[in-house]
């Protein structure tokens, strides 16, 4: 059910962090959102793995708790089915931060907390319309 984890580091200046990781540590930008304008998220690759860099600002999701920040880190884990994965996490009493929802970049995601309060972001690529 779960596959392909990667860390997401939160930054006050995503563009600055991208420059640091690419210019200093030889990462390359594999994806950024949005594609134009002020970057909110980027996935940086190095070899067969990578990291995400995201804004420290809480995501603009209607059910994100007003008193819940993002912290410095979240673990993103791709899954085959976000709603089923969310049900599994709820059954394990993991606190759900947001309900599963489709996002404009083509993924369905939900946020949970681990036992120490770290963000766990589960996501799946939306099926391509026929």
N, CA, C and O atoms as a GROMACS GRO file, in nm:
protein
  520
    1UNK      N    1   0.082  -0.119   0.000
    1UNK     CA    2   0.000   0.000   0.000
    1UNK      C    3   0.086   0.126   0.000
    1UNK      O    4   0.055   0.221  -0.072
    2UNK      N    5   0.193   0.129   0.079
    2UNK     CA    6   0.280   0.247   0.085
    2UNK      C    7   0.408   0.219   0.008
    2UNK      O    8   0.456   0.106   0.004
    3UNK      N    9   0.463   0.325  -0.052
    3UNK     CA   10   0.587   0.311  -0.130
    3UNK      C   11   0.652   0.449  -0.141
    3UNK      O   12   0.586   0.550  -0.119
    4UNK      N   13   0.776   0.455  -0.174
    4UNK     CA   14   0.850   0.576  -0.209
    4UNK      C   15   0.835   0.690  -0.108
    4UNK      O   16   0.763   0.786  -0.134
    5UNK      N   17   0.904   0.680   0.006
    5UNK     CA   18   0.903   0.792   0.100
    5UNK      C   19   1.013   0.892   0.066
    5UNK      O   20   1.116   0.857   0.007
    6UNK      N   21   0.990   1.017   0.103
    6UNK     CA   22   1.096   1.116   0.095
    6UNK      C   23   1.069   1.227   0.196
    6UNK      O   24   0.954   1.259   0.224
    7UNK      N   25   1.176   1.285   0.250
    7UNK     CA   26   1.159   1.394   0.347
    7UNK      C   27   1.126   1.524   0.275
    7UNK      O   28   1.170   1.548   0.162
    8UNK      N   29   1.049   1.607   0.342
    8UNK     CA   30   1.022   1.743   0.296
    8UNK      C   31   1.071   1.838   0.405
    8UNK      O   32   1.026   1.831   0.519
    9UNK      N   33   1.163   1.925   0.369
    9UNK     CA   34   1.215   2.025   0.461
    9UNK      C   35   1.137   2.154   0.441
    9UNK      O   36   1.111   2.194   0.327
   10UNK      N   37   1.100   2.220   0.548
   10UNK     CA   38   1.025   2.345   0.539
   10UNK      C   39   1.122   2.463   0.548
   10UNK      O   40   1.218   2.461   0.624
   11UNK      N   41   1.094   2.564   0.468
   11UNK     CA   42   1.183   2.680   0.459
   11UNK      C   43   1.102   2.809   0.456
   11UNK      O   44   0.990   2.813   0.404
   12UNK      N   45   1.160   2.914   0.514
   12UNK     CA   46   1.099   3.046   0.503
   12UNK      C   47   1.120   3.106   0.365
   12UNK      O   48   1.048   3.198   0.325
   13UNK      N   49   1.218   3.056   0.291
   13UNK     CA   50   1.249   3.106   0.156
   13UNK      C   51   1.283   2.985   0.069
   13UNK      O   52   1.398   2.942   0.064
   14UNK      N   53   1.182   2.932   0.002
   14UNK     CA   54   1.198   2.808  -0.076
   14UNK      C   55   1.300   2.828  -0.187
   14UNK      O   56   1.383   2.740  -0.211
   15UNK      N   57   1.295   2.941  -0.257
   15UNK     CA   58   1.390   2.966  -0.367
   15UNK      C   59   1.534   2.965  -0.315
   15UNK      O   60   1.622   2.909  -0.380
   16UNK      N   61   1.557   3.027  -0.200
   16UNK     CA   62   1.692   3.029  -0.140
   16UNK      C   63   1.737   2.888  -0.106
   16UNK      O   64   1.852   2.851  -0.132
   17UNK      N   65   1.648   2.808  -0.047
   17UNK     CA   66   1.682   2.670  -0.011
   17UNK      C   67   1.714   2.588  -0.136
   17UNK      O   68   1.807   2.507  -0.136
   18UNK      N   69   1.637   2.607  -0.242
   18UNK     CA   70   1.664   2.535  -0.368
   18UNK      C   71   1.804   2.570  -0.418
   18UNK      O   72   1.881   2.482  -0.456
   19UNK      N   73   1.836   2.698  -0.418
   19UNK     CA   74   1.970   2.740  -0.464
   19UNK      C   75   2.080   2.674  -0.380
   19UNK      O   76   2.179   2.626  -0.434
   20UNK      N   77   2.062   2.670  -0.248
   20UNK     CA   78   2.161   2.609  -0.162
   20UNK      C   79   2.180   2.461  -0.196
   20UNK      O   80   2.293   2.416  -0.218
   21UNK      N   81   2.071   2.386  -0.202
   21UNK     CA   82   2.083   2.242  -0.225
   21UNK      C   83   2.134   2.210  -0.366
   21UNK      O   84   2.208   2.114  -0.385
   22UNK      N   85   2.096   2.290  -0.464
   22UNK     CA   86   2.141   2.265  -0.601
   22UNK      C   87   2.284   2.315  -0.623
   22UNK      O   88   2.368   2.242  -0.677
   23UNK      N   89   2.313   2.437  -0.581
   23UNK     CA   90   2.445   2.495  -0.607
   23UNK      C   91   2.554   2.436  -0.517
   23UNK      O   92   2.668   2.423  -0.560
   24UNK      N   93   2.520   2.400  -0.395
   24UNK     CA   94   2.619   2.355  -0.298
   24UNK      C   95   2.629   2.203  -0.290
   24UNK      O   96   2.738   2.149  -0.274
   25UNK      N   97   2.515   2.135  -0.302
   25UNK     CA   98   2.514   1.990  -0.280
   25UNK      C   99   2.480   1.908  -0.404
   25UNK      O  100   2.459   1.787  -0.395
   26UNK      N  101   2.474   1.973  -0.520
   26UNK     CA  102   2.456   1.905  -0.649
   26UNK      C  103   2.320   1.838  -0.670
   26UNK      O  104   2.309   1.746  -0.751
   27UNK      N  105   2.216   1.882  -0.599
   27UNK     CA  106   2.081   1.836  -0.632
   27UNK      C  107   2.038   1.904  -0.762
   27UNK      O  108   2.095   2.005  -0.802
   28UNK      N  109   1.939   1.847  -0.829
   28UNK     CA  110   1.877   1.909  -0.946
   28UNK      C  111   1.726   1.918  -0.922
   28UNK      O  112   1.668   1.832  -0.856
   29UNK      N  113   1.665   2.022  -0.977
   29UNK     CA  114   1.521   2.041  -0.963
   29UNK      C  115   1.450   1.947  -1.058
   29UNK      O  116   1.466   1.956  -1.180
   30UNK      N  117   1.371   1.856  -1.002
   30UNK     CA  118   1.293   1.763  -1.083
   30UNK      C  119   1.150   1.814  -1.105
   30UNK      O  120   1.088   1.786  -1.208
   31UNK      N  121   1.099   1.891  -1.008
   31UNK     CA  122   0.962   1.943  -1.016
   31UNK      C  123   0.952   2.063  -0.925
   31UNK      O  124   1.015   2.066  -0.819
   32UNK      N  125   0.873   2.162  -0.965
   32UNK     CA  126   0.846   2.276  -0.878
   32UNK      C  127   0.700   2.316  -0.895
   32UNK      O  128   0.640   2.294  -1.000
   33UNK      N  129   0.643   2.375  -0.788
   33UNK     CA  130   0.505   2.422  -0.791
   33UNK      C  131   0.500   2.559  -0.726
   33UNK      O  132   0.557   2.577  -0.619
   34UNK      N  133   0.435   2.654  -0.785
   34UNK     CA  134   0.390   2.650  -0.924
   34UNK      C  135   0.508   2.660  -1.019
   34UNK      O  136   0.620   2.693  -0.978
   35UNK      N  137   0.483   2.632  -1.146
   35UNK     CA  138   0.591   2.635  -1.244
   35UNK      C  139   0.644   2.775  -1.268
   35UNK      O  140   0.762   2.792  -1.301
   36UNK      N  141   0.559   2.876  -1.252
   36UNK     CA  142   0.598   3.017  -1.269
   36UNK      C  143   0.571   3.092  -1.139
   36UNK      O  144   0.485   3.052  -1.061
   37UNK      N  145   0.644   3.198  -1.116
   37UNK     CA  146   0.621   3.282  -0.999
   37UNK      C  147   0.690   3.229  -0.875
   37UNK      O  148   0.783   3.149  -0.883
   38UNK      N  149   0.644   3.276  -0.760
   38UNK     CA  150   0.704   3.238  -0.632
   38UNK      C  151   0.684   3.090  -0.606
   38UNK      O  152   0.571   3.041  -0.601
   39UNK      N  153   0.793   3.018  -0.588
   39UNK     CA  154   0.787   2.873  -0.569
   39UNK      C  155   0.739   2.841  -0.427
   39UNK      O  156   0.786   2.901  -0.330
   40UNK      N  157   0.646   2.746  -0.416
   40UNK     CA  158   0.595   2.699  -0.287
   40UNK      C  159   0.649   2.562  -0.251
   40UNK      O  160   0.659   2.527  -0.134
   41UNK      N  161   0.685   2.483  -0.355
   41UNK     CA  162   0.735   2.348  -0.332
   41UNK      C  163   0.825   2.309  -0.448
   41UNK      O  164   0.801   2.348  -0.563
   42UNK      N  165   0.929   2.234  -0.418
   42UNK     CA  166   1.014   2.175  -0.522
   42UNK      C  167   1.059   2.037  -0.476
   42UNK      O  168   1.082   2.013  -0.358
   43UNK      N  169   1.071   1.947  -0.573
   43UNK     CA  170   1.131   1.817  -0.547
   43UNK      C  171   1.268   1.819  -0.612
   43UNK      O  172   1.280   1.843  -0.732
   44UNK      N  173   1.372   1.793  -0.532
   44UNK     CA  174   1.509   1.796  -0.578
   44UNK      C  175   1.563   1.654  -0.580
   44UNK      O  176   1.546   1.578  -0.484
   45UNK      N  177   1.628   1.618  -0.689
   45UNK     CA  178   1.682   1.483  -0.704
   45UNK      C  179   1.833   1.480  -0.689
   45UNK      O  180   1.903   1.576  -0.720
   46UNK      N  181   1.879   1.366  -0.640
   46UNK     CA  182   2.020   1.333  -0.640
   46UNK      C  183   2.026   1.182  -0.658
   46UNK      O  184   1.988   1.106  -0.568
   47UNK      N  185   2.074   1.139  -0.772
   47UNK     CA  186   2.075   0.996  -0.799
   47UNK      C  187   1.933   0.940  -0.802
   47UNK      O  188   1.846   0.995  -0.869
   48UNK      N  189   1.912   0.831  -0.730
   48UNK     CA  190   1.783   0.764  -0.728
   48UNK      C  191   1.690   0.813  -0.618
   48UNK      O  192   1.583   0.756  -0.598
   49UNK      N  193   1.727   0.918  -0.548
   49UNK     CA  194   1.647   0.964  -0.436
   49UNK      C  195   1.631   1.116  -0.443
   49UNK      O  196   1.681   1.180  -0.535
   50UNK      N  197   1.563   1.171  -0.346
   50UNK     CA  198   1.545   1.315  -0.347
   50UNK      C  199   1.485   1.366  -0.218
   50UNK      O  200   1.454   1.290  -0.126
   51UNK      N  201   1.468   1.498  -0.215
   51UNK     CA  202   1.406   1.566  -0.102
   51UNK      C  203   1.307   1.668  -0.155
   51UNK      O  204   1.318   1.714  -0.269
   52UNK      N  205   1.211   1.701  -0.073
   52UNK     CA  206   1.122   1.810  -0.105
   52UNK      C  207   1.161   1.932  -0.024
   52UNK      O  208   1.213   1.920   0.087
   53UNK      N  209   1.136   2.049  -0.081
   53UNK     CA  210   1.153   2.176  -0.010
   53UNK      C  211   1.018   2.245  -0.020
   53UNK      O  212   0.967   2.266  -0.130
   54UNK      N  213   0.959   2.280   0.093
   54UNK     CA  214   0.827   2.342   0.094
   54UNK      C  215   0.828   2.465   0.182
   54UNK      O  216   0.910   2.480   0.272
   55UNK      N  217   0.734   2.552   0.155
   55UNK     CA  218   0.718   2.671   0.237
   55UNK      C  219   0.682   2.632   0.379
   55UNK      O  220   0.612   2.533   0.403
   56UNK      N  221   0.731   2.710   0.473
   56UNK     CA  222   0.698   2.687   0.613
   56UNK      C  223   0.554   2.730   0.645
   56UNK      O  224   0.500   2.693   0.749
   57UNK      N  225   0.494   2.807   0.555
   57UNK     CA  226   0.356   2.850   0.575
   57UNK      C  227   0.262   2.729   0.566
   57UNK      O  228   0.279   2.645   0.478
   58UNK      N  229   0.163   2.717   0.655
   58UNK     CA  230   0.068   2.607   0.645
   58UNK      C  231  -0.001   2.608   0.509
   58UNK      O  232  -0.026   2.715   0.453
   59UNK      N  233  -0.032   2.491   0.456
   59UNK     CA  234  -0.099   2.486   0.327
   59UNK      C  235  -0.237   2.551   0.332
   59UNK      O  236  -0.302   2.552   0.437
   60UNK      N  237  -0.280   2.606   0.222
   60UNK     CA  238  -0.410   2.673   0.213
   60UNK      C  239  -0.519   2.567   0.192
   60UNK      O  240  -0.578   2.559   0.085
   61UNK      N  241  -0.543   2.488   0.295
   61UNK     CA  242  -0.646   2.385   0.291
   61UNK      C  243  -0.755   2.423   0.389
   61UNK      O  244  -0.725   2.465   0.501
   62UNK      N  245  -0.881   2.410   0.352
   62UNK     CA  246  -0.989   2.460   0.437
   62UNK      C  247  -0.998   2.394   0.574
   62UNK      O  248  -1.051   2.454   0.668
   63UNK      N  249  -0.948   2.272   0.588
   63UNK     CA  250  -0.958   2.204   0.717
   63UNK      C  251  -0.825   2.200   0.794
   63UNK      O  252  -0.814   2.129   0.894
   64UNK      N  253  -0.724   2.278   0.747
   64UNK     CA  254  -0.598   2.284   0.822
   64UNK      C  255  -0.624   2.360   0.952
   64UNK      O  256  -0.672   2.474   0.948
   65UNK      N  257  -0.593   2.300   1.068
   65UNK     CA  258  -0.620   2.368   1.195
   65UNK      C  259  -0.543   2.500   1.208
   65UNK      O  260  -0.423   2.506   1.180
   66UNK      N  261  -0.612   2.604   1.250
   66UNK     CA  262  -0.552   2.738   1.260
   66UNK      C  263  -0.433   2.739   1.356
   66UNK      O  264  -0.340   2.818   1.338
   67UNK      N  265  -0.434   2.653   1.457
   67UNK     CA  266  -0.327   2.651   1.557
   67UNK      C  267  -0.217   2.550   1.524
   67UNK      O  268  -0.128   2.528   1.606
   68UNK      N  269  -0.221   2.488   1.405
   68UNK     CA  270  -0.123   2.386   1.367
   68UNK      C  271  -0.027   2.444   1.265
   68UNK      O  272  -0.067   2.475   1.153
   69UNK      N  273   0.099   2.459   1.303
   69UNK     CA  274   0.202   2.502   1.209
   69UNK      C  275   0.249   2.384   1.126
   69UNK      O  276   0.183   2.279   1.123
   70UNK      N  277   0.362   2.400   1.060
   70UNK     CA  278   0.416   2.291   0.979
   70UNK      C  279   0.538   2.226   1.042
   70UNK      O  280   0.573   2.114   1.006
   71UNK      N  281   0.604   2.295   1.135
   71UNK     CA  282   0.730   2.244   1.187
   71UNK      C  283   0.839   2.260   1.082
   71UNK      O  284   0.825   2.337   0.987
   72UNK      N  285   0.947   2.187   1.100
   72UNK     CA  286   1.061   2.197   1.008
   72UNK      C  287   1.065   2.083   0.907
   72UNK      O  288   1.139   2.090   0.809
   73UNK      N  289   0.986   1.979   0.930
   73UNK     CA  290   1.001   1.855   0.854
   73UNK      C  291   0.865   1.788   0.838
   73UNK      O  292   0.779   1.797   0.926
   74UNK      N  293   0.847   1.722   0.726
   74UNK     CA  294   0.736   1.628   0.711
   74UNK      C  295   0.786   1.511   0.628
   74UNK      O  296   0.878   1.525   0.547
   75UNK      N  297   0.726   1.396   0.649
   75UNK     CA  298   0.759   1.279   0.570
   75UNK      C  299   0.647   1.259   0.469
   75UNK      O  300   0.531   1.242   0.507
   76UNK      N  301   0.681   1.261   0.342
   76UNK     CA  302   0.585   1.233   0.236
   76UNK      C  303   0.601   1.086   0.198
   76UNK      O  304   0.712   1.038   0.178
   77UNK      N  305   0.489   1.016   0.187
   77UNK     CA  306   0.491   0.877   0.144
   77UNK      C  307   0.386   0.860   0.035
   77UNK      O  308   0.268   0.886   0.055
   78UNK      N  309   0.432   0.815  -0.082
   78UNK     CA  310   0.338   0.784  -0.189
   78UNK      C  311   0.266   0.654  -0.156
   78UNK      O  312   0.323   0.561  -0.100
   79UNK      N  313   0.141   0.650  -0.194
   79UNK     CA  314   0.056   0.534  -0.174
   79UNK      C  315  -0.021   0.509  -0.303
   79UNK      O  316  -0.027   0.596  -0.390
   80UNK      N  317  -0.079   0.392  -0.315
   80UNK     CA  318  -0.160   0.361  -0.432
   80UNK      C  319  -0.300   0.420  -0.421
   80UNK      O  320  -0.367   0.439  -0.522
   81UNK      N  321  -0.345   0.448  -0.298
   81UNK     CA  322  -0.484   0.489  -0.275
   81UNK      C  323  -0.489   0.574  -0.148
   81UNK      O  324  -0.488   0.520  -0.038
   82UNK      N  325  -0.494   0.706  -0.163
   82UNK     CA  326  -0.492   0.794  -0.047
   82UNK      C  327  -0.608   0.770   0.049
   82UNK      O  328  -0.584   0.760   0.169
   83UNK      N  329  -0.734   0.760   0.003
   83UNK     CA  330  -0.842   0.736   0.099
   83UNK      C  331  -0.825   0.605   0.178
   83UNK      O  332  -0.853   0.601   0.298
   84UNK      N  333  -0.779   0.498   0.113
   84UNK     CA  334  -0.757   0.372   0.183
   84UNK      C  335  -0.642   0.384   0.283
   84UNK      O  336  -0.649   0.332   0.394
   85UNK      N  337  -0.535   0.453   0.242
   85UNK     CA  338  -0.422   0.474   0.333
   85UNK      C  339  -0.464   0.559   0.452
   85UNK      O  340  -0.423   0.533   0.565
   86UNK      N  341  -0.547   0.660   0.427
   86UNK     CA  342  -0.597   0.745   0.536
   86UNK      C  343  -0.681   0.663   0.634
   86UNK      O  344  -0.671   0.681   0.755
   87UNK      N  345  -0.762   0.574   0.582
   87UNK     CA  346  -0.843   0.487   0.669
   87UNK      C  347  -0.754   0.399   0.756
   87UNK      O  348  -0.782   0.378   0.873
   88UNK      N  349  -0.647   0.349   0.698
   88UNK     CA  350  -0.553   0.266   0.774
   88UNK      C  351  -0.487   0.346   0.886
   88UNK      O  352  -0.472   0.295   0.998
   89UNK      N  353  -0.446   0.469   0.857
   89UNK     CA  354  -0.384   0.552   0.960
   89UNK      C  355  -0.485   0.590   1.069
   89UNK      O  356  -0.451   0.590   1.187
   90UNK      N  357  -0.608   0.621   1.030
   90UNK     CA  358  -0.712   0.651   1.131
   90UNK      C  359  -0.736   0.530   1.220
   90UNK      O  360  -0.754   0.544   1.341
   91UNK      N  361  -0.738   0.410   1.161
   91UNK     CA  362  -0.760   0.286   1.237
   91UNK      C  363  -0.647   0.263   1.337
   91UNK      O  364  -0.666   0.197   1.440
   92UNK      N  365  -0.529   0.317   1.306
   92UNK     CA  366  -0.414   0.305   1.397
   92UNK      C  367  -0.409   0.422   1.495
   92UNK      O  368  -0.310   0.439   1.566
   93UNK      N  369  -0.516   0.502   1.499
   93UNK     CA  370  -0.528   0.618   1.588
   93UNK      C  371  -0.428   0.728   1.560
   93UNK      O  372  -0.394   0.805   1.650
   94UNK      N  373  -0.378   0.737   1.435
   94UNK     CA  374  -0.292   0.850   1.398
   94UNK      C  375  -0.381   0.973   1.383
   94UNK      O  376  -0.482   0.967   1.312
   95UNK      N  377  -0.348   1.083   1.447
   95UNK     CA  378  -0.430   1.203   1.435
   95UNK      C  379  -0.433   1.255   1.290
   95UNK      O  380  -0.328   1.280   1.231
   96UNK      N  381  -0.552   1.270   1.236
   96UNK     CA  382  -0.568   1.322   1.100
   96UNK      C  383  -0.572   1.474   1.106
   96UNK      O  384  -0.650   1.532   1.181
   97UNK      N  385  -0.487   1.538   1.025
   97UNK     CA  386  -0.482   1.683   1.018
   97UNK      C  387  -0.577   1.733   0.910
   97UNK      O  388  -0.654   1.826   0.933
   98UNK      N  389  -0.573   1.670   0.791
   98UNK     CA  390  -0.665   1.706   0.683
   98UNK      C  391  -0.721   1.581   0.618
   98UNK      O  392  -0.657   1.476   0.617
   99UNK      N  393  -0.839   1.594   0.563
   99UNK     CA  394  -0.902   1.486   0.488
   99UNK      C  395  -0.836   1.473   0.350
   99UNK      O  396  -0.777   1.569   0.301
  100UNK      N  397  -0.844   1.355   0.288
  100UNK     CA  398  -0.792   1.339   0.153
  100UNK      C  399  -0.861   1.435   0.056
  100UNK      O  400  -0.982   1.457   0.064
  101UNK      N  401  -0.782   1.493  -0.035
  101UNK     CA  402  -0.839   1.581  -0.135
  101UNK      C  403  -0.749   1.586  -0.257
  101UNK      O  404  -0.627   1.571  -0.247
  102UNK      N  405  -0.809   1.608  -0.373
  102UNK     CA  406  -0.735   1.624  -0.499
  102UNK      C  407  -0.677   1.765  -0.505
  102UNK      O  408  -0.742   1.862  -0.467
  103UNK      N  409  -0.555   1.773  -0.554
  103UNK     CA  410  -0.486   1.901  -0.563
  103UNK      C  411  -0.463   1.936  -0.711
  103UNK      O  412  -0.464   1.848  -0.796
  104UNK      N  413  -0.442   2.064  -0.741
  104UNK     CA  414  -0.431   2.106  -0.881
  104UNK      C  415  -0.310   2.049  -0.955
  104UNK      O  416  -0.308   2.051  -1.078
  105UNK      N  417  -0.210   1.998  -0.885
  105UNK     CA  418  -0.093   1.942  -0.954
  105UNK      C  419  -0.108   1.793  -0.983
  105UNK      O  420  -0.013   1.728  -1.026
  106UNK      N  421  -0.228   1.736  -0.959
  106UNK     CA  422  -0.255   1.600  -1.002
  106UNK      C  423  -0.230   1.492  -0.898
  106UNK      O  424  -0.204   1.377  -0.934
  107UNK      N  425  -0.239   1.526  -0.770
  107UNK     CA  426  -0.225   1.427  -0.664
  107UNK      C  427  -0.340   1.442  -0.565
  107UNK      O  428  -0.400   1.549  -0.551
  108UNK      N  429  -0.370   1.332  -0.498
  108UNK     CA  430  -0.465   1.333  -0.386
  108UNK      C  431  -0.383   1.314  -0.260
  108UNK      O  432  -0.307   1.218  -0.249
  109UNK      N  433  -0.399   1.407  -0.163
  109UNK     CA  434  -0.316   1.402  -0.044
  109UNK      C  435  -0.399   1.416   0.083
  109UNK      O  436  -0.513   1.461   0.079
  110UNK      N  437  -0.339   1.378   0.193
  110UNK     CA  438  -0.393   1.397   0.327
  110UNK      C  439  -0.276   1.409   0.422
  110UNK      O  440  -0.167   1.358   0.396
  111UNK      N  441  -0.299   1.478   0.535
  111UNK     CA  442  -0.194   1.496   0.635
  111UNK      C  443  -0.236   1.432   0.766
  111UNK      O  444  -0.352   1.440   0.807
  112UNK      N  445  -0.140   1.368   0.832
  112UNK     CA  446  -0.156   1.307   0.963
  112UNK      C  447  -0.039   1.349   1.050
  112UNK      O  448   0.053   1.415   1.003
  113UNK      N  449  -0.043   1.310   1.178
  113UNK     CA  450   0.071   1.326   1.268
  113UNK      C  451   0.119   1.188   1.310
  113UNK      O  452   0.039   1.095   1.324
  114UNK      N  453   0.250   1.175   1.329
  114UNK     CA  454   0.303   1.053   1.389
  114UNK      C  455   0.293   1.068   1.541
  114UNK      O  456   0.248   1.172   1.589
  115UNK      N  457   0.334   0.968   1.620
  115UNK     CA  458   0.321   0.977   1.765
  115UNK      C  459   0.396   1.093   1.830
  115UNK      O  460   0.366   1.131   1.943
  116UNK      N  461   0.495   1.150   1.758
  116UNK     CA  462   0.570   1.262   1.812
  116UNK      C  463   0.524   1.397   1.757
  116UNK      O  464   0.589   1.498   1.783
  117UNK      N  465   0.416   1.399   1.682
  117UNK     CA  466   0.363   1.523   1.628
  117UNK      C  467   0.424   1.567   1.496
  117UNK      O  468   0.393   1.676   1.448
  118UNK      N  469   0.511   1.484   1.434
  118UNK     CA  470   0.566   1.518   1.303
  118UNK      C  471   0.459   1.497   1.196
  118UNK      O  472   0.376   1.407   1.206
  119UNK      N  473   0.462   1.582   1.094
  119UNK     CA  474   0.368   1.567   0.985
  119UNK      C  475   0.401   1.444   0.901
  119UNK      O  476   0.517   1.420   0.868
  120UNK      N  477   0.299   1.368   0.867
  120UNK     CA  478   0.308   1.257   0.772
  120UNK      C  479   0.210   1.291   0.661
  120UNK      O  480   0.090   1.305   0.684
  121UNK      N  481   0.262   1.305   0.541
  121UNK     CA  482   0.188   1.348   0.423
  121UNK      C  483   0.176   1.227   0.333
  121UNK      O  484   0.276   1.178   0.281
  122UNK      N  485   0.055   1.177   0.315
  122UNK     CA  486   0.034   1.063   0.224
  122UNK      C  487  -0.028   1.116   0.096
  122UNK      O  488  -0.114   1.203   0.098
  123UNK      N  489   0.018   1.063  -0.016
  123UNK     CA  490  -0.027   1.115  -0.145
  123UNK      C  491  -0.024   1.007  -0.251
  123UNK      O  492   0.054   0.912  -0.244
  124UNK      N  493  -0.109   1.023  -0.351
  124UNK     CA  494  -0.114   0.934  -0.466
  124UNK      C  495  -0.136   1.018  -0.590
  124UNK      O  496  -0.204   1.121  -0.586
  125UNK      N  497  -0.076   0.975  -0.700
  125UNK     CA  498  -0.102   1.042  -0.827
  125UNK      C  499  -0.245   1.015  -0.869
  125UNK      O  500  -0.292   0.901  -0.863
  126UNK      N  501  -0.314   1.120  -0.911
  126UNK     CA  502  -0.450   1.101  -0.960
  126UNK      C  503  -0.446   1.026  -1.091
  126UNK      O  504  -0.354   1.044  -1.171
  127UNK      N  505  -0.545   0.940  -1.115
  127UNK     CA  506  -0.548   0.868  -1.242
  127UNK      C  507  -0.559   0.966  -1.359
  127UNK      O  508  -0.626   1.068  -1.349
  128UNK      N  509  -0.493   0.933  -1.467
  128UNK     CA  510  -0.500   1.016  -1.586
  128UNK      C  511  -0.635   0.994  -1.654
  128UNK      O  512  -0.672   0.880  -1.680
  129UNK      N  513  -0.709   1.102  -1.683
  129UNK     CA  514  -0.838   1.085  -1.749
  129UNK      C  515  -0.821   1.019  -1.885
  129UNK      O  516  -0.724   1.044  -1.956
  130UNK      N  517  -0.916   0.936  -1.919
  130UNK     CA  518  -0.910   0.863  -2.048
  130UNK      C  519  -0.951   0.955  -2.162
  130UNK      O  520  -0.952   0.913  -2.278
   0.00000   0.00000   0.00000
